[in-house]
Each structure stands twice: as C-alpha cells, then as structure tokens.
C-alpha cells in the first residue's frame, strides 16, 4: 500500500468510525443492545474508544510504510478535534433530525 493510499484509508476509516456510535444502539458495534438506548455520555465514551482504535490503525500503517514520526500533544489535540468534526453528521442525525422526525410523526 502506498503512502497516499494509507492516508486516504485512515481518513475514510476515521469518517466511518466517528459516525458509528450514533448509528446504532450497540456498544462498540458488537456489544449488547442497551434497553433504554445509549445516552449522550455513552456516545461520547464510544467515540473516544473509536478514536483510539483508528489511531492504532494509523500507527500500524505508518509503521508499515516507513519510520514512525514522533508526536507531541498538539498532534493529538488536532486529530481529536478532527475526529469530533467528522462525527458531526452522525450527531446531527441522532440528536437533531431523528427526534424531529419522531416528533413530526406524533403530531400527525
């Protein structure tokens, strides 16, 4: 895998992983379904777990492509912010559009 392909693979994996917590009621995609559904805190905790999983994937791909560059706290602050930004569509669907649709259907 070339370096460019590895970068795009990590970006697409981050986009998918950032939205997974908001698309289903299972814990980390394979865990049990919660009876009351996941609240915002479960979604955020799962988002943090997916951030570290995608980070591990990126670290593994970087190691395969070449030497691992040393990272400081600024790198992790930027990547965490990017990951939260990538999660915006899933958040909007779960908390803004999904509830609006159910409220509209109840008024009819």
N, C-alpha and C positions, 0 to 999 in steps of 0.2 A: 504494500500500500504506500503510495507516495505521501509526501508531507501535506500537500494540498488536500488530497482525499481524506487524510486523517483529520485535518482541521474541520472540513465540512461534515464529516461523520460525527465529530464531537458536538458541533453546533446543532445538528439535527437531533442527536440524542438528548442534548440539553433542552431543546424545544419540546420534545416529546415528554421527557421526564418531568419538566416543570409543570406541565398541564395534567399529568396523570393523577395527582392527588384530588383534583377537582372533578374528574370524570367518572368516578365510581365510589362506592361506599366500602370497599375492601381496604384493609390495612396493607400498604406496600404491594398492592396488586394481587398478592397471593394469600394474604391473611384472611381472617374471618370477617364476615359482614357484620357491622355493628347494628344492633336493633334500632336504636334511635337515630342512626346515621352519624356521620362524622361532623363535629362542630368545627369552628374556625381553628381552634387550637390543635386538633388532630391533623387538619390540613397543613398547618404550618410546620408541625413536627415531621410529618411525612415529606414535606417539601425540603426540609433540612437533610433528611436521610437521602433523598434522591440527589441533592446537591453533592453530597459526599460520594455517592455511588458513581455519578457522572465524572466527578473529579478523579476518582480512582481509575476509571476507564481512560480518561485523558492522560493521566500519568503513565499508565501502561502503554498507551500508543506512543507517547513521547519517548519512552524508553526504547521502544522497538525501532523508532525512526532514527534516533540519534541520542546524543547526550542530554540528560535532564538539566534544564536551566534552573539555577537557584531562585526561589521566590520569596518575597517579603510580604508583610501584612497588606501592603497596598494591592498586590495581585489578588489576594483572597477577598478583599473588600470590593474590588471591581467585579470579579467573577460572581460573587454572591449577589451584587446589585443587578448584574446582567441576568442571572438566573431568576430573580424575583420579577424582573421586567418581562422575561419570556413567559412567566406564569400568568401574566395579566389576562390573556384570552380565557383561560380556564376559570380564573377568579370571577370574571365578568359573567361568564355563562352560569356558574354555580350560584352566585350571590345576587346578581342583578337581573339577568334575563330569565333564569329558571323560576325565580319567585314571582316575577312579573307575569309569566305565562300561567302559573297556577292561580294567581290572584284574578287574572282576566277570565279564566275558565270558571271560577267560582261565582263571578258576578253575572254570568250568562244564564 
